[in-house]
């Protein structure tokens, strides 16, 4: 019977990873979302940044069913839905100029942006 020897694997350190900006964009209208994504990519390319994306993420659909009448006519109903379109953009090796220009960017209302530095 062999003795139990454990081999330990070293985890890769995070210093080997390339620094990047991960931008997640959400909007109810896909045309407004695509226009704002184009504006962000144009700004990043202007400062010679390497851009990965836009990557389309799955659309969230929320459906609501409401009775038309308040008391009777249970079978008469209306259905409504809200769609949330999402995109993902990665900017590799962001410089300080790129970060400043993206913070000063004015985007249309109804667009939600989440920025993470990884």
N, C-alpha and C positions, 0 to 999 in steps of 0.2 A: 504494500500500500504506500503510495507516494505521499509526501508531506504536502500540505496545502500552502502553496506560495501564491501570494497575491501580486499581481502586476498592476501598477498604478499608471494611469495615463495622465500626462500633463495637459491641462486645458490650454488652448491657445489664448494668449494675452490679447487684450483689446487694443494694445498699441499697434498691432499689425493691421488693424482695420483702417480703412480710408475714412477720414472725416467727411461727413455729408450732412446736408440739410434735407430733411424729409418733410414735404409739404402735402397735406391732405386737404382737398377742397371739396365742399359740399354746396349744392344749390338745388332748388326745386325745379328750375328750368334748365334744360340741357344747353340751349343756345347761349344763355348768360354764362354758364359754367365754362363752355368751350372758349368764349371770348376772353374770360379772365385767365384761363390757362394759357392761351396764346400770348397774352400780355406779360405773364410771369416768365414764360420761356424766352420771349424776345428780350426782356430785361436781363436775364441770366446770360444769354448768348452775347449780348452787347459787351459784357465784361469778360468774355472768353472763358466761360465756365462750361464744364462738361455736364450735360443734362441727360437724365434717363427718364423717359416718360413722354407724354402723360400715359399712365396706366389706368385704364377704366376699371373701376371696382364695381361689384354688384350693386344694382339699384335697389334701395329699400322701398317696398310698397306697403303702405298702411291703408287698410280698407275699413270703412265705417258703414254700418247699415242702420238706417233710421226709419221708424214708422212714419208714414205720411199723415195719418190721422192720429188724434190724441187718444181716442177712446175705442172706437170700433174700427173695422176694416183692417184686421191684423195682417191680411195677405198683401196689402198695398204698402210696399216699402221702397225706399230710395237707397242707392248705394253710392258712396263717395270714396275716392282714393287719393292719397297723397304719395307722390314719388319723390325720393331724394336721390339725386344723381351724385356720384362721387368720382374723383380722380386722384391719382397719386403721382407726385413728381419728386425725383431725387436729384439734387445738385451736388456733384462730387467736388471736393476740395474748395469749399466756398471761401472767398476772401472777404475782408471787412467791407470793401466797396459794394460787393454784391448784397451783403446783408443790409447795409444802409439803404441801397436803392430799392430793395424789396419792402422794407418797412415804410418807405415814403410813397409806395405805389398806391394809387387810389383805384379801388375796384368797385364795381356796381353793387348796389344794395341787394341783399338776399343771398350773398355768397359768404359762406363761413370757411375760415382758413385756420388750420392747425399746423404749426411749425415746430419741428423737433430737430435738435442738433444731435447727431449720432456719431 
